[in-house]
Amino acid sequence: MVIKHTCKNGVRIVLEEVPSVRSATIGIWIGAGSRYEDDSNNGISHFIEHMLFKGTGTRRPRDIAEAFDRIGGQVNAFTSKEYTCLYAKVLDEHTHYAVNILTDMLFHSIFDETEMQKEKQVVLEEIKMYEDTPDDRVHDLLSEASFGHHPLGMPILGREATLQAFDRSRLKTYMNRYYKPENIVVSIAGNVDETIIPAIEEAFSAFQAQNHHNYYEQPQFYPDQLAQKKDTEQAHICLGFDGFALGDERIYPLIILNNVLGGSMSSRLFQEVREERGLAYSVFSYHMAFKDSGLLTVYGGTGADQIEDLYETIFSTIDDIKQHGITETELQNSREQLKGNLMLSLESTSSRMSRNAKNELLLERHQSLDEIVNRIESVSHQDVKGVAHDLFNHDFSSSLINPSGEWPSRFQ
């Protein structure tokens, strides 16, 4: 059972006790990601995440690393389109210790100018590494094609020009706007109980609410087509379909549909594209759900001379699902696979921590395991066919990275 506590200043705490383990995972989730940026500060959410590890008033960067190493713990962070997370996994006896260090990093990072310059180079190398990985880069290109100039179309890592313009003042201004109590969820899962809550509330007690509210604009989906030239052995292609927002009632049949289409090794795309035709080593589909929108993506990588064959095979697979739906075997197998994945995730305190935090931060509600299983079991053939109709009967976006930087003439 998930226990929720709201502090006086608005910080929310969600706790799930797992007495069968000897660990605890603690995450501080902030509703600040790249969708809250603009052209002038793109990448600032991600850069702040990096700088939280670069020293506080009482700890040097090395001290932060050694603080977790000496107790056999792990500390890390990540940034997405809609949130930033700072987290640690430790033995249950070190939970209070981990909370103290994480809150020190959150509240007392000094953003030293020397460390900032070094970290800019680190992030710049991260951007270069990403640009040198076309099977990753093509997904960012699809976001740009699908969402245009909306912040959801911008890269999480940012760009070199914006990165170089960041200074302590800009970082603090951004944090003052988004790193505020009502925008923060502290999620804990593991062998801990409610006695940890007062300690967390005390750690956040000096954190005061802000007066201004943050607004975000709902994106418009654009069926655009983007291509990038790169000297690669393969052509990398993504197709994007206007998807569903978090909380949409169609999410569960969509999960089933995606699983059948390209979400597993037994999926139609994997079997047809890879196993039957040998057109690709990697082919898959996935759905990203945001607060107010979503995007279903199909990816495939193949030889530059086979891009038309791959494209046609993907769409013939989609057309068959659209016209005839999925089989009873596919529906039953997908239900069991999703239930299995859900049950297995419960064995990880990190997975529990993340699931509870995202539910609270983005949906502000929690479903029990039985409720989720019932939703999965209730999905019908007609539900899946209806979702396929909603997704695939509209124009789509696409992105391509290949040696020519051009789409085959028949697709232009």
C-alpha positions as CSV (number, residue, x, y, z in Angstrom):
1,M,0.0,0.0,0.0
2,V,1.2,3.5,-0.9
3,I,1.1,6.0,2.0
4,K,0.9,9.7,1.0
5,H,1.8,12.6,3.2
6,T,1.7,16.3,2.2
7,C,4.0,18.6,4.2
8,K,2.8,22.0,5.4
9,N,4.8,23.7,2.6
10,G,3.3,21.5,-0.1
11,V,6.1,18.9,-0.6
12,R,4.5,15.5,-1.1
13,I,5.9,12.2,0.3
14,V,4.9,8.8,-1.0
15,L,6.1,5.7,0.9
16,E,5.7,2.1,0.1
17,E,7.0,-0.4,2.8
18,V,8.5,-3.6,1.5
19,P,9.6,-5.5,4.6
20,S,10.9,-8.5,2.7
21,V,14.0,-6.6,1.4
22,R,17.0,-5.1,3.2
23,S,17.3,-2.0,1.0
24,A,15.5,1.3,0.4
25,T,15.4,3.6,-2.6
26,I,14.9,7.3,-2.1
27,G,14.0,9.6,-5.0
28,I,13.5,13.4,-5.1
29,W,11.4,14.1,-8.1
30,I,11.0,17.7,-9.4
31,G,8.5,18.7,-12.1
32,A,11.2,20.4,-14.2
33,G,12.2,19.0,-17.5
34,S,12.9,20.1,-21.1
35,R,9.3,20.9,-21.9
36,Y,9.5,23.8,-19.5
37,E,12.5,25.3,-21.3
38,D,12.7,27.6,-24.4
39,D,15.2,28.3,-27.2
40,S,17.3,30.5,-24.9
41,N,17.8,27.9,-22.1
42,N,17.3,24.5,-23.7
43,G,19.2,22.0,-21.7
44,I,19.2,23.8,-18.4
45,S,17.1,21.2,-16.5
46,H,19.7,18.5,-17.5
47,F,22.7,20.8,-16.7
48,I,21.3,21.5,-13.2
49,E,21.0,17.8,-12.6
50,H,24.7,17.5,-13.4
51,M,25.6,20.4,-11.1
52,L,23.9,18.9,-8.1
53,F,26.8,16.5,-7.9
54,K,29.5,19.2,-8.1
55,G,29.7,20.3,-4.5
56,T,27.8,21.8,-1.6
57,G,28.7,24.2,1.2
58,T,30.1,21.3,3.2
59,R,30.9,18.6,0.6
60,R,33.3,18.6,-2.4
61,P,32.2,16.6,-5.5
62,R,34.5,13.7,-4.4
63,D,32.9,13.8,-0.9
64,I,29.5,13.2,-2.4
65,A,30.7,10.2,-4.3
66,E,32.6,8.7,-1.4
67,A,29.7,9.3,1.0
68,F,27.7,6.6,-0.9
69,D,30.6,4.4,-1.8
70,R,31.6,4.0,1.9
71,I,28.1,2.6,2.7
72,G,27.8,0.4,-0.4
73,G,25.1,2.6,-1.8
74,Q,24.3,4.0,-5.3
75,V,23.5,7.6,-6.2
76,N,22.4,8.9,-9.6
77,A,20.0,11.3,-11.4
78,F,18.3,11.7,-14.7
79,T,16.3,14.3,-16.6
80,S,13.3,13.7,-18.9
81,K,10.9,15.9,-20.9
82,E,8.7,16.5,-17.8
83,Y,10.7,15.9,-14.7
84,T,14.2,15.6,-13.0
85,C,15.0,12.9,-10.5
86,L,17.8,12.7,-7.9
87,Y,17.9,9.3,-6.2
88,A,19.9,6.8,-4.1
89,K,19.6,3.1,-3.2
90,V,21.1,2.1,0.1
91,L,20.8,-0.6,2.8
92,D,17.8,0.1,5.0
93,E,20.0,1.1,7.9
94,H,21.4,4.0,5.9
95,T,18.1,5.5,4.8
96,H,18.3,8.6,7.0
97,Y,21.9,9.1,6.0
98,A,21.0,9.0,2.3
99,V,18.1,11.5,2.8
100,N,20.6,13.9,4.5
101,I,23.0,13.8,1.6
102,L,20.4,14.1,-1.1
103,T,18.8,17.1,0.6
104,D,22.2,18.7,1.0
105,M,22.8,18.3,-2.8
106,L,19.3,19.7,-3.5
107,F,19.4,22.7,-1.2
108,H,23.1,23.6,-0.8
109,S,24.8,23.0,-4.1
110,I,27.1,26.0,-4.6
111,F,27.4,26.0,-8.5
112,D,31.0,26.9,-8.3
113,E,32.1,28.6,-11.5
114,T,35.2,26.4,-12.0
115,E,33.2,23.2,-11.6
116,M,30.5,24.7,-13.9
117,Q,33.0,25.2,-16.7
118,K,34.4,21.7,-16.4
119,E,30.8,20.2,-16.4
120,K,29.9,22.1,-19.5
121,Q,32.7,20.2,-21.3
122,V,31.4,16.9,-19.8
123,V,27.8,17.7,-21.1
124,L,29.2,18.8,-24.5
125,E,30.9,15.4,-24.8
126,E,27.6,13.8,-23.9
127,I,25.9,15.7,-26.7
128,K,28.7,14.7,-29.1
129,M,28.4,11.1,-28.1
130,Y,24.6,11.3,-28.6
131,E,25.1,12.8,-32.1
132,D,27.5,9.9,-32.9
133,T,24.8,7.4,-32.1
134,P,22.3,7.6,-34.9
135,D,19.9,5.0,-33.6
136,D,19.4,7.3,-30.6
137,R,19.6,10.6,-32.4
138,V,16.8,9.6,-34.9
139,H,14.3,9.6,-32.0
140,D,15.1,13.2,-31.1
141,L,14.7,14.1,-34.7
142,L,11.2,12.5,-34.7
143,S,10.3,14.6,-31.6
144,E,11.3,17.7,-33.5
145,A,9.2,16.6,-36.6
146,S,6.2,15.7,-34.4
147,F,6.1,18.7,-32.1
148,G,7.8,21.4,-34.1
149,H,8.9,24.5,-32.1
150,H,7.1,23.3,-29.0
151,P,9.5,22.5,-26.1
152,L,8.6,18.8,-26.4
153,G,10.4,18.9,-29.7
154,M,13.7,20.1,-28.2
155,P,16.5,17.8,-27.0
156,I,16.8,17.1,-23.3
157,L,20.6,17.6,-23.4
158,G,20.2,21.0,-25.0
159,R,22.6,22.5,-27.5
160,E,26.2,23.8,-27.3
161,A,25.1,27.5,-27.8
162,T,22.7,27.4,-24.9
163,L,25.0,25.3,-22.7
164,Q,27.8,27.8,-23.0
165,A,25.5,30.7,-21.9
166,F,24.6,29.1,-18.5
167,D,25.9,30.8,-15.4
168,R,25.1,30.5,-11.7
169,S,22.5,33.3,-11.9
170,R,20.5,31.6,-14.7
171,L,20.6,28.3,-12.9
172,K,19.3,29.8,-9.7
173,T,16.6,31.7,-11.5
174,Y,15.3,28.5,-13.2
175,M,15.4,26.6,-9.9
176,N,13.5,29.3,-8.1
177,R,10.8,29.0,-10.6
178,Y,10.5,25.2,-10.8
179,Y,12.3,23.7,-7.8
180,K,9.5,24.7,-5.4
181,P,7.7,22.6,-2.7
182,E,4.4,22.0,-4.5
183,N,6.4,20.8,-7.5
184,I,8.4,18.2,-5.6
185,V,7.6,14.6,-4.7
186,V,9.8,12.5,-2.4
187,S,9.3,8.8,-3.1
188,I,10.7,6.0,-0.9
189,A,10.3,2.3,-1.3
190,G,11.9,-0.5,0.7
191,N,12.3,-1.7,4.2
192,V,11.2,1.6,5.8
193,D,8.1,2.6,7.7
194,E,6.2,5.8,8.5
195,T,8.7,6.8,11.1
196,I,10.9,8.2,8.2
197,I,8.3,10.8,7.3
198,P,8.9,13.3,10.1
199,A,12.7,13.2,9.2
200,I,11.9,14.0,5.6
201,E,9.5,16.8,6.5
202,E,12.1,18.3,8.8
203,A,14.7,18.2,6.0
204,F,12.3,20.1,3.7
205,S,10.9,22.4,6.4
206,A,12.9,25.5,5.4
207,F,11.7,25.1,1.8
208,Q,9.1,27.8,1.2
209,A,6.3,27.9,-1.4
210,Q,6.5,30.3,-4.3
211,N,3.7,32.7,-5.3
212,H,3.8,32.2,-9.1
213,H,2.3,29.3,-11.0
214,N,3.8,27.5,-13.9
215,Y,1.9,27.0,-17.1
216,Y,2.7,24.8,-20.0
217,E,1.3,24.9,-23.5
218,Q,-0.3,21.8,-25.0
219,P,1.6,20.8,-28.1
220,Q,0.1,20.4,-31.6
221,F,1.1,17.2,-33.5
222,Y,2.7,17.9,-36.9
223,P,2.9,15.2,-39.5
224,D,6.3,16.5,-40.7
225,Q,9.2,14.6,-42.2
226,L,12.9,15.3,-41.3
227,A,16.1,13.7,-42.6
228,Q,19.7,14.1,-41.5
229,K,22.8,13.2,-43.5
230,K,25.3,11.0,-41.7
231,D,28.0,8.6,-42.9
232,T,26.6,5.5,-41.5
233,E,26.4,1.8,-42.5
234,Q,22.7,1.8,-41.8
235,A,19.6,3.9,-42.4
236,H,17.7,4.6,-39.2
237,I,14.0,5.4,-39.5
238,C,11.3,6.4,-37.0
239,L,7.6,6.8,-37.7
240,G,5.5,8.8,-35.2
241,F,1.7,8.6,-34.6
242,D,-0.2,11.1,-32.5
243,G,-0.7,9.2,-29.2
244,F,-2.5,9.5,-25.9
245,A,-1.9,11.5,-22.7
246,L,-1.3,10.1,-19.3
247,G,-4.6,9.2,-17.7
248,D,-6.4,8.7,-21.0
249,E,-8.8,5.7,-20.8
250,R,-7.3,4.3,-24.0
251,I,-3.9,3.8,-22.5
252,Y,-4.5,0.1,-21.5
253,P,-5.6,-1.1,-25.0
254,L,-2.8,1.0,-26.4
255,I,-0.3,-0.9,-24.2
256,I,-1.7,-4.2,-25.6
257,L,-1.6,-2.9,-29.2
258,N,2.0,-1.7,-28.8
259,N,3.0,-5.1,-27.3
260,V,1.6,-6.9,-30.3
261,L,2.9,-4.4,-32.9
262,G,6.5,-4.1,-31.7
263,G,6.9,-4.3,-28.0
264,S,8.4,-7.7,-27.6
265,M,10.4,-10.5,-29.4
266,S,7.1,-12.2,-30.4
267,S,5.6,-9.0,-31.8
268,R,4.5,-8.8,-35.4
269,L,7.2,-6.3,-36.4
270,F,10.0,-8.3,-34.8
271,Q,8.8,-11.6,-36.4
272,E,8.1,-10.1,-39.8
273,V,10.9,-7.6,-40.2
274,R,13.7,-9.5,-38.5
275,E,12.8,-13.2,-38.4
276,E,11.0,-13.6,-41.7
277,R,12.6,-11.0,-44.0
278,G,16.0,-10.3,-42.3
279,L,15.6,-6.6,-42.9
280,A,16.8,-5.3,-39.6
281,Y,18.6,-6.4,-36.4
282,S,16.7,-3.9,-34.3
283,V,13.0,-3.0,-34.8
284,F,10.5,-2.1,-32.1
285,S,7.7,0.3,-31.1
286,Y,7.0,2.2,-27.9
287,H,4.6,4.9,-26.6
288,M,5.6,8.0,-24.7
289,A,2.7,9.5,-22.6
290,F,2.9,13.1,-21.4
291,K,0.5,15.1,-19.2
292,D,-1.4,16.3,-22.2
293,S,-0.2,14.4,-25.3
294,G,1.6,11.3,-26.4
295,L,3.6,9.8,-29.3
296,L,3.7,6.2,-30.6
297,T,7.0,5.5,-32.2
298,V,8.1,2.7,-34.6
299,Y,11.9,2.4,-35.1
300,G,13.9,0.3,-37.5
301,G,17.5,0.2,-38.7
302,T,18.4,-1.4,-42.0
303,G,20.8,-1.1,-45.0
304,A,20.4,2.1,-46.9
305,D,19.3,0.2,-50.0
306,Q,16.6,-1.6,-48.0
307,I,14.8,1.4,-46.5
308,E,11.8,1.1,-48.9
309,D,11.4,-2.6,-48.1
310,L,11.5,-1.8,-44.4
311,Y,9.0,1.1,-44.7
312,E,6.5,-1.0,-46.7
313,T,6.8,-4.0,-44.3
314,I,6.1,-1.8,-41.3
315,F,3.0,-0.3,-42.9
316,S,1.7,-3.6,-44.2
317,T,1.9,-4.8,-40.6
318,I,0.1,-1.8,-39.3
319,D,-2.6,-2.0,-42.0
320,D,-3.3,-5.7,-41.1
321,I,-3.8,-4.7,-37.4
322,K,-5.9,-1.8,-38.4
323,Q,-8.2,-3.8,-40.6
324,H,-8.4,-7.1,-38.7
325,G,-7.4,-6.3,-35.2
326,I,-5.3,-8.8,-33.1
327,T,-5.9,-12.5,-32.5
328,E,-7.2,-14.1,-29.3
329,T,-3.8,-15.7,-28.7
330,E,-2.1,-12.3,-29.1
331,L,-4.6,-10.7,-26.7
332,Q,-4.2,-13.4,-24.0
333,N,-0.4,-13.5,-24.4
334,S,-0.1,-9.7,-24.1
335,R,-2.3,-9.7,-21.0
336,E,-0.1,-12.3,-19.3
337,Q,3.1,-10.6,-20.4
338,L,2.0,-7.3,-19.0
339,K,0.9,-8.8,-15.8
340,G,4.2,-10.7,-15.6
341,N,6.2,-7.5,-16.2
342,L,4.2,-5.7,-13.5
343,M,4.7,-8.4,-10.9
344,L,8.4,-8.7,-11.6
345,S,8.9,-5.0,-11.3
346,L,7.5,-5.2,-7.7
347,E,10.7,-7.1,-6.8
348,S,12.7,-4.0,-7.3
349,T,12.5,-1.1,-4.8
350,S,13.8,1.2,-7.5
351,S,10.9,0.3,-9.8
352,R,8.4,0.8,-7.0
353,M,9.9,4.2,-6.1
354,S,9.7,5.4,-9.7
355,R,6.2,4.1,-10.3
356,N,4.8,5.8,-7.2
357,A,6.7,9.1,-7.8
358,K,5.4,9.4,-11.4
359,N,1.9,8.5,-10.4
360,E,1.9,11.2,-7.8
361,L,3.8,13.9,-9.7
362,L,2.0,13.5,-13.0
363,L,-1.4,11.9,-12.2
364,E,-1.8,12.7,-8.5
365,R,-3.4,9.3,-7.9
366,H,-2.4,5.7,-7.3
367,Q,-3.9,2.5,-8.4
368,S,-3.6,-0.8,-6.5
369,L,-2.1,-3.9,-8.1
370,D,-5.6,-5.5,-8.4
371,E,-7.0,-2.4,-10.1
372,I,-4.2,-2.4,-12.7
373,V,-4.6,-6.1,-13.3
374,N,-8.4,-5.7,-13.7
375,R,-7.8,-2.9,-16.2
376,I,-5.5,-5.1,-18.2
377,E,-7.9,-8.1,-18.1
378,S,-10.8,-5.9,-19.2
379,V,-9.2,-4.9,-22.6
380,S,-11.2,-6.4,-25.4
381,H,-10.5,-7.0,-29.1
382,Q,-12.8,-4.1,-30.0
383,D,-10.9,-1.8,-27.6
384,V,-7.6,-2.6,-29.4
385,K,-9.1,-2.2,-32.8
386,G,-10.6,1.1,-31.8
387,V,-7.3,2.4,-30.6
388,A,-5.6,1.2,-33.8
389,H,-8.2,3.2,-35.8
390,D,-7.6,6.3,-33.6
391,L,-3.8,6.1,-34.1
392,F,-3.3,4.9,-37.6
393,N,-6.1,6.6,-39.6
394,H,-4.3,10.0,-39.4
395,D,-1.2,11.5,-40.9
396,F,2.1,10.5,-39.2
397,S,5.5,12.1,-38.7
398,S,8.8,10.5,-39.7
399,S,12.6,10.9,-39.3
400,L,15.5,9.4,-41.1
401,I,19.3,9.3,-40.7
402,N,21.2,7.9,-43.6
403,P,24.3,8.5,-45.8
404,S,22.4,10.7,-48.3
405,G,20.3,12.7,-45.9
406,E,17.3,12.3,-48.2
407,W,14.2,10.2,-48.3
408,P,13.6,7.8,-51.2
409,S,11.8,9.8,-53.9
410,R,8.5,7.9,-53.5
411,F,8.3,8.9,-49.8
412,Q,9.0,12.7,-50.3
